Amino acid sequence: MKILTFNFPALMGVNSYLVYDGKTLSGAVVDAGRGFKEISAKSAELGIKIEKVLLTHAHFDHIMDAGKWRAAGAKVYLHSLDGMLMKSGGAPDGFFGAAPRFATEADVYVKDGDEIKIGNETLSVVHTPGHTPGSVCYLTEGALFTGDTLFADSYGRVDFPGGSASEMRDSLKKLFSLPGKDGIDVYPGHEGKTNLGYEAEHNPGNYRL
């Protein structure tokens, strides 16, 4: 799996990832807070066809461009427990006033253990509630896309509507028990990447939750 990172400092440093099969040039975007123009241009340059948008959760800073990708023909994937959050624009209870204009919906609802094909490559869905009820991570060989569940030396907030400290604790334990964790790079929703084996040993989620 080839991975290109796009970071957008003006939007709370949110990350979007272009992932693709280098042989078939089938591609997907992981999280879609921003970057439609930039990622479209890069994919066109490389000859990549973006077929899917894989959302880790439905907060507004991760879905703002999801509607643009749908209009361009990509299928949007999301866990059903975040479906209503996405239809509200990613801001329950009006937490962010401008969010309703980003409202859209998923084409495919995923669940724990689902496998998603990107050309000849496969990503597995790992349901990790805590930041939101429908938060998921996407696991492929050597890489884990964690959204706002796991960061470098940190973890996602649990004080937003739908958040849960106990669920976050269980989700982190689930990630930290994945086999081969020392060989898995973590690509989070914000800030830089880290290593799952390192986080399993050092992440404060082990003792603060």
N, C-alpha and C positions, 0 to 999 in steps of 0.2 A: 504494500500500500504506500503510495506517495502522498506526502502531507505538506501543504503550504499554509503558513499562518498569516492571517491578516488581523492587525490590531488597530483599534480605533480609540485613541486617547480622549477625544472629545465626548465619547459616550462611555464614561466611567472605565475606560481602558478595556472595553469588551473585546473578546477574540471571536473571529470566525475562522473556520478551517476549510480549505479546499482539499478533499481527499479523492484520490483517483487510482484506477488500475493503469499502470504504465503500459500494459500491452494492448488492452481494448480501448483505453482512453475514456472509459465510462467514469463519471465523477459524481460527487455529492458535496454539499455544503453542510458542515456541522455548525449549527446556530447561525441565525440570520438577523442580528441586531442592526448591522450596517454592512456595506461593502458590495451591494449589488453591482454597481458600475465597475468597481475595481476587480472583483472576482470574475465578472462576465468578461472583462477585457483580457484578464490573464488566461482564462479558460479558452477563449477564442485564439489567443496567441499560441497556446500549446495544443490546440485541436481537441480539447476535452469537451464532452457533452455532459452537462450537469442534468442529471435525471431525478435526483432526490435532494431534499432538505431534511436533515436529521436534527430535530430540536431536543436539547437536553431538558428543557422546561419552558414554561410559557410566560415568564416575566418579560415586560415590554422591551428591555434592552437586549433580549435574545430573539425577538420575533418581528422587529420593526420592518424588516425587508422581506418577511416571509410571503406576504401578498404579492410582491413583485416577482418572486421566484415562481409562485403558482401561476401568475399570468404569463410567465415565460415558458411554462410547460412542465416544470418540476413538480413532483409529488412531495407533499409535506408530511413528515412522520412525527408523531407526538404520542405520549402516553395519555390514555383517556381521562385519567384523574386531573389532568391539566387542561382538558378540553374547554371547560367553561371559562377558565382563566384566560385562555387565548381569545375566546369570543368576546371577552370584555376589553381586549386590547392589552392584556398583560398586567393590569393594575387593579386588583380586587379592592372594593370599598373606596374607589377613587383615590388610591394612594398617590398616583401621579395623574394630575388633571388632564394632560394631553393624550393620555394613552388610548382612549376609545378610537381615535382615528387609525390606530394600528390593528384594530380588530380583524381577525380572519379565522379560518378554521383549518383543521388538518384533513388530509386526504386518507391517511392510514393511521390507525391507532395501534401502538405497539404495546407489548407486555414483556415481563421478565422472561428471558430465555429465547426470545425471537431472534432469528438470524436474517440479516439484510444483506443482499448481494449488491456489490458495486463491481460490475464486470465479473472477473474471476475471483475477486476478493470478497471477504465476508466480515461483517461487523455483528457482534452479539449484543443484545440489549440487556443491561443490568439495571433493574429497578432500584433506585436509591432515594426513597422519600426522606424528607427532613427539611430541606430548603423549601420545597413545594411538595404536595402529595404525589405529583406525577413526575418528579425528577427522575431522570435516567442517565446512565453512562453508556457509552458505546465502546466495546472492546474489540480490538483486532490484534493481529500478531505484533507484539512489541509496542502497542500504543493503546491508551485509554483516554477517551474524551469525557471529562468529568463535569462540564458545565459549572454550576455553582455549588456542587457537592464537596469537591476536594480541590484545594489550592496548595501551592508551595508553602509549607509550614503553617497552614491555616485550613479552614473549612467554611462552608456557607452559613450565612445568617439563618437563624431559626425563629426570629422574632417578627417576621412578616406574617400576614394572614395565611393560614395553611401550613406554617412551619411547625416543626416538632423537634425538640432537643433529643428526646428518646429515640425517635426514628432516625435522626441524623447519626446518633451513636451507633445504632445497629447497622446503618448503611455503611459507615466507615469501617466497621468490623468486617462487613461483607467484602468490601474492596480490599482491605488489608489481608484477607485470607485467600485471595486469588492465587492460584498456583503460578509459579514463575515470576513473582512480583518484582524481583530484582532486575528482570529483563524487560520491564514494562515502563515506558515513558508516559508521563501524565501530561495531557494537554487540557488545561483548565479553561473556564469561561472568562477569566480575567488574569492578568499578569503572566509571568513566564512559566515554562514547563518545569516539571520535576520528575522524580523517579518514585514509583510506587513502593519499592522496597525501602527506600529512605523514609518515605512518609509513614510507612507501617511502624517504623522504629521511633520516629521523632515528631510526628504530627501532634499538636496539642489536643486534637480531638480524642486522643487516647486517655486523657486525664481531666479534661474540662467539662465533658458532657456527662 
